Amino acid sequence: MSNLSSFVKRIRDVMRNDAGINGDAQRIEQLAWMLFLKVYDAKEEDWEFEDEKYESIIPENLRWRNWAHAENQNEGLTGDQLLNFVNNELFPKLKKLDVTPNTPIRQSIVRTTFEDANNYMKDGVLLRQIINIIDELDFGSYEETHAFGEIYETILKELQSAGSAGEFYTPRAVTEFMAKMIKPQIGETMADFACGTGGFLSSWIKELEAQKEAKGTIKKEESEKLYNSIYAIEKKQFPYMLCVTNMLLHGIDNPKVFHDNSLTKKLLDYTEKDAFDVILMNPPYGGSEKEDIKQNFPADLKSSETADLFIAVIMYRLKKDGRAAVIIPDGFLFGNDNAKTNLKKKLLTDFNLHTVVRMPQSVFSPYTSITTNILFFNNEESQGKTWVYRVDMPKGIKHFSKTKPMKLSDFDDCVAWWNDRKEITDEDGNPKAKCYTSQELFDSGLNFDVCGYPHEEEVILSVAETIQNYEEKRSKLNADIDNILQQLTELHQKAQKGEL
C-alpha cells in the first residue's frame, strides 16, 4: 500500500463527513471492528494454506473477502444496501456465532470481539470508502504487515486523547522499560489481568523475539512457547477488540485474551495452576468496586479501590519465585486504610519488594495527571530492603504531552543505576535513589512516599501547546457529553415504549 503512512489521516478525513461519528473515541471504535475483520481474513488465508480442512466460523457471505473486497462484487456493496447488510446481517450473526467450550480460541474470539461492538456510521457511501482504504492493506506481505504494526501503534496512541478511552493505553516507553527490567525468558508464562489494548503483551513478545533473533535459530517447540506464553483478561469490549487485533498482527494465532472481569473470582479459590511466572500490569485505578466484588476478597484485603484489589490478585496468581512489575498511583504509597496497609505489609514480609521506580507526573498526559510508580517484586523470601529510584524529567522538557511523549531513553539513567545500585542525592540535597530497610518502612507507618519530587514547578506552555491542551480537554468533555446524551436518549426511547 503506497499511502500506508497516511492511513490514519485518510480514514479520519472520510469519517469526519459522517453524521454518525461523534468524536475520536467513536472514530477509533468504528475503525477497530473493520480492521479486526480485515486482519482476521488475512490470518484465515494462512490457516487455510496450512490446513486444507480448515473451516471458518464466519458464514461464507460474512467473510471480509466476500462482502468488503470490492473486486469480488463489481465495486462492492455501497450506500443503503451496505448499511442494511452491516446493521441487519453482519453484526447480528457475528454476535450470535455458535461457540462452545470446545471451540478453538482463534475462532471463538470472533464472537467475543463483536458481542458489544457497534457500527456508528450512517452514510453507506462513506462507509464503502473507509472499507476500500482498509482493503488496500496487504497482509500477505510481511513488510506491509510489520509496517502496519507501527501504524496500529499510532492508532492506539490516539486513544490517550479520545475521551475516557485513554485509560486503556499505557505509554509504550513504560511497557518496554518494565518488560526489559523483568528480563523475560523463553518458556516462561506472562499475564496481564487488565490488559487494555495489549501494550504489555506486545512489549513482552518484543523482548522474547529479540532473544530469538540473538540466538539465530531456536527449536520449533521454543518458538511455540514464545507465542503461547501470554495470558490476558480485559473487562471492556472496545479495548478487548483492539488487543485481539494487536495480537493477531503480532503473529499470535490463538491469543489467550479473554473478555472477562478478573475480580469476579474468589481470591482463595486460586491454585498453582492459575499462577504465572511473570505478571506485568497497569491496573485500573480511581475506580470503585461494588460490594459483591469485594466479597471475593479476604477481610484484610477488601477495598473499594480497584487498584488495591488487583494488587491482591497479582499476589495470589504469581508463581513461587515469579516476578511482577506493576504500575500503581501515588495514593497506594502513602495510603493507610486497612487494605493498603495489609497489602504493603505482605509486600515487605511475604514477597521481596526490591524496587520502587517513581515516575514524573505527566507520563500519562493528557489522559490523567495522577502521578504513578512502578513496583517490582518477586514471590520469594524478603531481602529486608527496598530500593527507591526517582525518574526525573529530561533536561529541557517541563512536561510530557501527546506531542512530546515519554521515550524509552528517558529511563536510561534508571537502567544504568539498576545494574549498579548506589544512593544518589540531587543538587538540592534530596534523595533521588535510596535503599530503605523493611524496618524503616514499617517505622514510617508503611508510608512508601519517599524519594519524591521535592517541588512542583509551574508549567508554562507555549501558545501552540496551550491551544492543544484546551483542545484535548474539550475533546474529553465532548466525549463525556456525547456519552451522557446517548444514555438520556436511550432512556427517553425506553420511556416512550413503556419499558420504564
Secondary structure, 3 states (H helix, E strand, C coil): CCCHHHHHHHHHHHHCCCCCCCHHHHHHHHHHHHHHHHHHHHHHHHHHHHCCCCCCCCCHHHCHHHHCCHHHHCCCCCHHHHHHHHHHHHHHHHHCCCCCCCCCHHHHHHHHHHCCCCCCCCCHHHHHHHHHHHHCCCCCCHHHHHHHHHHHHHHHHHHHHCHHHHHHCCCHHHHHHHHHHHCCCCCCCEEECCCCCCHHHHHHHHHHHHHHHHHCCCCHHHHHHHHCCEEEEECCHHHHHHHHHHHHHCCCCCCCEEECCCCCCCHHHCCHHHCEEEEEECCCCCCECCHHHHCCCCHHHCCCEHHHHHHHHHHHCEEEEEEEEEEEEHHHHHCCCHHHHHHHHHHHHCCEEEEEEECCHHHHCCCCCCCEEEEEEECCCCCCEEEEEECCCCCCCCCCCCCCCCCHHHHHHHHHHHCCCCCEECCCCCEEEEEEEHHHHHHCCCCCCCCCCCCCCCCCCCHHHHHHHHHHHHHHHHHHHHHHHHHHHHHHHHHHCCCC
